[in-house]
Amino acid sequence: MSFEDIIPLEALFGKQANPIYGENNLTLNGKKKKIDHEAMQSAIMRIPRMDVRVARDLMDIGVREIYELQGRSAESLMDEIKQIRPETPNYRIAFLRMGIYFSENEIHEPSKLHPSVWQE
C-alpha cells in the first residue's frame, strides 16, 4: 500500500499543472499556444534576436525578405503596421530599427544586434 492509496495527492497539493517539455505546446491553463509557423520560418527571422510578432507584422505589410528593409524608415514601417493593426505596441519600433541596420550593413557590430540599443 502506498501513501497515495491512503490520501490522494490532489488533496494535499491541489491539482498540479502539466509540465511543459519539448514539443508540448500547452500553457499553464491547459490551452494550446498558437505558434505562427509561417513567421517562424520567414527570412526575417534570420535577423538575430528578431521577435516573431515583428516578423509577422512585416509579412503583413508585404516585407518578406531582409533586403526589402534597406533604405526604409522604421517610423514609416510602423505607420504601415499601425494602419493594419492600430493596437500594435510601440516597443516593436526598436526591432524594426535593428532589422534595418542588419539589412543595410554587411559587417554587423554585435553590440548593435540587440533591440534595447535601438530604443529611444
N, C-alpha and C positions, 0 to 999 in steps of 0.2 A: 504494500500500500504506500502510495506517495503522498506528499504534502498537498498536491493539487487535488487528490481524491477527497481530502477532508475539507479544505477551503478552496473554492475556485479563485484563481489568480485575479480575475476581474474584480472580485470583492475586495481584494487587498490593494490593488494598484489602479483600478479603473480600467477602462478599455484602452489598450495600447494601440498607438498609431503604427501603421505598416512602415517599416524602414524603407528608405529609398536606396536601392542598389542598382548598378548597371543600367539596363535598358528600361527599368521600371519608371514610368513617367507619371506616377501618381503623386499628387501634392499631399500635404498632411491631412486635408479634409477628405481625402479619398477620391477626388475628382482628377481626371486625366489632364495633364498640362497640354496646352496647344503648342505645337512646335511648327514654326514656319520653315519647312524643309527647303522650299524654293529660295528663300532669302539666305538660309544657311549655306547653300551650295553656289550662291552667286559669286561672281568675280569680285564684288565689293568686299566680301569677307576675307579677301587676301590682304587687306589693309590691317596691320597689326592693331589689336585692341578695338576693332570696329564692333559696334553694337548691332545686333541682328535687327532691332527695331529701326535703326537708321538705314540699314541696308534695304529693309522693306520700304521705308519712306522714299528712298532714292529710286527703287524699282517702280514705285507707283507713279513717280513723275517722269519716268522714261529713261532714267540713267541706269544702265545695266553693266557697263564696263568702267574700269578705273580711268582710262584715258578720257572719258566723257566729262570728268571733273576738271580737266585742265582749262585754265582761263575763266573759270566760273567764280562767282562770288558766293560765299557761304550764306550771306543775307538774302540774296536772290533765290537761292535754292530753298532756304527756309520759308520764304514767302510763297513759293510754289507748293511746298508741302502743306503749309497752313491753309492754302486755298482748298486743298482736298480734305485735310483733317485739321480744322481750327483748334482742336484741343491738344495738339502736339506740344509737348513741353519744350521750353527754350534751352534746356541744357544740351539738347542734341546739336545745337549750332557748333559746339566745340568739336564734336565728332566730324561734322561737315568740314570745318577748317582743317582738321588733321588729315582728312581724306584728300582735300585739295592739295595740301602740302605734299602728301605721299605721291599724288599723281604728277605733280609738276617737277619733282626732283628725282634724279636717278640714284644719287647717293643720299641716304637719309641719316640725319643725326638721331641716334637712339633716344636722346632726351626730348626730342620733339615728337616722338611717336607715342604720346600719351595725351588723352583728351584734356586732362587738367591743365596742361601747358597752354591750351588754346582758349581757355575761358577768359572772359573779360575781367 
